[in-house]
Amino acid sequence: PGCEDTVFLVHGSCASMLQWPEQLEMFAEAHNVVAFDAFGCGRSPKPDGWSHYASDELYEDLSALFSRFRGSGRNIVVAHSMGCSFALRLAASSPEGAVRALALLSATAVKPAVAAGPLFRLPVGLLRLLQPTLDASFIRMAFHPTTVQSTEPGRRELIALASATSGSNPMFMCKAYYRQLAVPSHEELAQVRVPVLLLHGADDGVIQSSDSLKLQSLLKHASVSRQEVPSCSHQLMQENAAPVNGLIAAFLHGEG
């Protein structure tokens, strides 16, 4: 109440808004905050149907949500992983000034291997059998080895949340999502003209640092700052929340 600036938190593919607890707490002190589970993810409905999970459909959901909740002050989008693709598309297609700044975590300009490869061409029944193995593999790539191996309660909670989030994803949704996944075109990226912060885990096992650097080079008309965050992997906003939050806060202060 009384806040003019609004922050939109956009999670990654087949993920959940529950992965933003530290950021929700930080932003809620002085901003309106909009966080949501994308259709098919987290606590959102998960109906069967191919077209529900097309990138265009999911983008339209974000666009409608942005139109509904954008405030009178700065509207800032903070996104993670493939959620960054939707955030970039929103900035490229919105009227000038509608999106004030983007903070993008683990972003890429390249379609990830899991979407481009043969895995999600397998039958859904077989994918269901493989799901526990796939979920465990993702966790090993998405978290730093010290997090995966830790016995510290807070670290174990991160792994438990990741396991629960992945385990709740129906394989028909994952197949439809990844088979139709699209990243912004070079032309769309060239239309992004807002300040952009790129943060990348120094040990990201899901998206390579070179892919993040490629994205930076394609944002030709944006003011881009990029920094790698040590001692974390793909889920940097969870593993190393304090420095990540500090970098985002400093970036937004500079854009004030």
LINCORVEN-V215806 format. One record per residue. N is the residue number from 1. RES is the residue in one small letter. SS is DSSP state (H for helix, E for strand, L for the rest). OMEGA is omega as a letter, one per 40 degrees, with the letter a starting at -180 (* if undefined). Layout:
((N & RES & SS & OMEGA) (N & RES & SS & OMEGA))
//
This chain:
((1 & p & L & i) (2 & g & L & i) (3 & c & L & i) (4 & e & L & a) (5 & d & L & a) (6 & t & E & i) (7 & v & E & i) (8 & f & E & i) (9 & l & E & a) (10 & v & E & a) (11 & h & L & a) (12 & g & L & a) (13 & s & L & i) (14 & c & L & a) (15 & a & L & a) (16 & s & L & i) (17 & m & H & i) (18 & l & H & i) (19 & q & H & a) (20 & w & H & a) (21 & p & H & a) (22 & e & H & i) (23 & q & H & i) (24 & l & H & a) (25 & e & H & a) (26 & m & H & a) (27 & f & H & a) (28 & a & H & a) (29 & e & L & a) (30 & a & L & a) (31 & h & L & i) (32 & n & E & a) (33 & v & E & i) (34 & v & E & i) (35 & a & E & a) (36 & f & L & i) (37 & d & L & i) (38 & a & L & a) (39 & f & L & a) (40 & g & L & a) (41 & c & L & i) (42 & g & L & a) (43 & r & L & i) (44 & s & L & i) (45 & p & L & a) (46 & k & L & a) (47 & p & L & i) (48 & d & L & a) (49 & g & L & a) (50 & w & L & a) (51 & s & H & a) (52 & h & H & a) (53 & y & H & i) (54 & a & L & a) (55 & s & H & i) (56 & d & H & i) (57 & e & H & a) (58 & l & H & i) (59 & y & H & i) (60 & e & H & i) (61 & d & H & i) (62 & l & H & i) (63 & s & H & i) (64 & a & H & i) (65 & l & H & i) (66 & f & H & i) (67 & s & H & a) (68 & r & H & a) (69 & f & H & a) (70 & r & L & a) (71 & g & L & a) (72 & s & L & i) (73 & g & L & i) (74 & r & L & i) (75 & n & E & a) (76 & i & E & i) (77 & v & E & i) (78 & v & E & a) (79 & a & E & a) (80 & h & E & i) (81 & s & L & a) (82 & m & L & i) (83 & g & H & i) (84 & c & H & i) (85 & s & H & i) (86 & f & H & i) (87 & a & H & i) (88 & l & H & i) (89 & r & H & i) (90 & l & H & i) (91 & a & H & a) (92 & a & H & a) (93 & s & H & a) (94 & s & L & i) (95 & p & L & a) (96 & e & L & i) (97 & g & L & a) (98 & a & L & i) (99 & v & L & a) (100 & r & L & a) (101 & a & E & i) (102 & l & E & i) (103 & a & E & a) (104 & l & E & a) (105 & l & E & i) (106 & s & L & a) (107 & a & L & i) (108 & t & L & i) (109 & a & L & a) (110 & v & L & i) (111 & k & L & a) (112 & p & L & a) (113 & a & H & a) (114 & v & H & i) (115 & a & H & a) (116 & a & H & a) (117 & g & L & a) (118 & p & L & a) (119 & l & H & a) (120 & f & H & i) (121 & r & H & i) (122 & l & L & i) (123 & p & L & a) (124 & v & H & i) (125 & g & H & i) (126 & l & H & i) (127 & l & H & i) (128 & r & H & i) (129 & l & H & a) (130 & l & H & a) (131 & q & H & i) (132 & p & H & i) (133 & t & H & i) (134 & l & H & i) (135 & d & H & a) (136 & a & H & i) (137 & s & H & i) (138 & f & H & a) (139 & i & H & i) (140 & r & H & i) (141 & m & H & a) (142 & a & H & a) (143 & f & L & i) (144 & h & L & i) (145 & p & H & i) (146 & t & H & i) (147 & t & H & a) (148 & v & H & a) (149 & q & H & a) (150 & s & L & i) (151 & t & L & a) (152 & e & L & a) (153 & p & H & a) (154 & g & H & i) (155 & r & H & i) (156 & r & H & i) (157 & e & H & i) (158 & l & H & a) (159 & i & H & i) (160 & a & H & i) (161 & l & H & i) (162 & a & H & i) (163 & s & H & a) (164 & a & H & a) (165 & t & H & i) (166 & s & H & a) (167 & g & H & a) (168 & s & L & a) (169 & n & L & i) (170 & p & L & a) (171 & m & H & i) (172 & f & H & i) (173 & m & H & a) (174 & c & H & i) (175 & k & H & a) (176 & a & H & a) (177 & y & H & a) (178 & y & H & i) (179 & r & H & a) (180 & q & L & a) (181 & l & L & i) (182 & a & L & i) (183 & v & L & a) (184 & p & L & i) (185 & s & L & i) (186 & h & H & i) (187 & e & H & i) (188 & e & H & a) (189 & l & H & i) (190 & a & H & i) (191 & q & L & i) (192 & v & L & a) (193 & r & L & i) (194 & v & L & i) (195 & p & E & a) (196 & v & E & i) (197 & l & E & i) (198 & l & E & i) (199 & l & E & a) (200 & h & E & i) (201 & g & E & a) (202 & a & L & a) (203 & d & L & a) (204 & d & L & i) (205 & g & L & a) (206 & v & L & i) (207 & i & L & a) (208 & q & L & i) (209 & s & H & a) (210 & s & H & i) (211 & d & H & i) (212 & s & H & i) (213 & l & H & i) (214 & k & H & i) (215 & l & H & i) (216 & q & H & a) (217 & s & H & a) (218 & l & H & i) (219 & l & L & a) (220 & k & L & a) (221 & h & L & i) (222 & a & L & i) (223 & s & L & a) (224 & v & E & i) (225 & s & E & a) (226 & r & E & i) (227 & q & E & i) (228 & e & E & a) (229 & v & E & a) (230 & p & L & i) (231 & s & L & i) (232 & c & L & a) (233 & s & L & a) (234 & h & L & a) (235 & q & L & a) (236 & l & H & a) (237 & m & H & i) (238 & q & H & a) (239 & e & H & a) (240 & n & L & a) (241 & a & H & a) (242 & a & H & i) (243 & p & H & i) (244 & v & H & i) (245 & n & H & i) (246 & g & H & i) (247 & l & H & i) (248 & i & H & a) (249 & a & H & i) (250 & a & H & i) (251 & f & H & a) (252 & l & H & i) (253 & h & H & i) (254 & g & H & i) (255 & e & L & a) (256 & g & L & *))
//
